[in-house]
C-alpha cells in the first residue's frame, strides 16, 4: 500500500490588534479642527494693519464689528477684502487670520505715473489703469485728451491704449529732468488720430505713434541738451522719425 500524502494545514493568522493610540490621536486632531471652526475662543480679537492709510480705518472698524465674535476660520476673507477692492486706488487687498484670534489686513495702493488733465484726483498707474485717489498729492506728467475724444476717461479705457501712454509718462519723467522742461510738468497730449505729443513749456513735440518711443525721447533729450532754447525758438518740433528732427520756427 502506498503511504498517504501529508496534508499541510494552514496556520491561522492571529487577528490584528487595533492601534488605539493612533485612533485616539486622530480623533483628537479631528476634534481640535472642528472646535477651531466653531469655537468662539478662536474669534478674531485683533486686526493688524499693513500699509493701510488712516482714512481706511473707519471702514475697517465697521467691518471688524460685523465679524466680531465669529470663529476666525469661519470668516470669509472676501468679506473684508471686497469693500477695499471695489476702490479703484487699491491694487490688492489680502486678509489673513488664524485660530489664535489674530488677523492681518495688507493693502497695496496703485502708484501713479501720470495725472489726467482737468481732474485733480484721477491718475494713471504703470499698467495703464485709470484710478481715483483723493489723497494723492504728487506732481506727475499730465495727460490731455483732445476735446473731440473727451467722453470720459473711464469710458475710453478700452479704446485708448493707456498702457502705452503710462509707459511714455514713465520714460519722459525718467529721461527728461526738470532742467530740460523748464521745471513744469510735461503734458502728454493724445490726439484724435491716436498720435502723441509732448507739450513742454510753450513748445510742442510731435511724437507720432508709440513705436520706438524710448529712442524718440532719448534723441529729444540730446537735442535739448545741445540747444536748451530749442522749444523757445521753435513752436513745433517733430521727432516722429527718431533719426530725423524737424522743427517749425516761431514767427517773430
Buried (B, 14 or more C-beta within 10 A) or exposed (E): EEEEEEEEEEEEEEEEEEEEEEEEEEEEEEEEEEEBEEBEEBBBEEBEBEEBEEEBEEEBEEBBEEBEEBBBBEBEBEEBBEBBEEBBBBBEBBBBBEBEBBBBBBBEBBEBBBBBBEEEEBBBBBEBBBBBBEEBEEEBBBBBBEEEBBEEBEEBBEEBBBBBBBBBBBBBBEEBEEEBBBEEBBBBBBBEEEBBBBBBBEBBBBBBEBEBBBEBBBBBBEBBEEEEEBBEEBBBBBBBEBEEBEBEEEEE
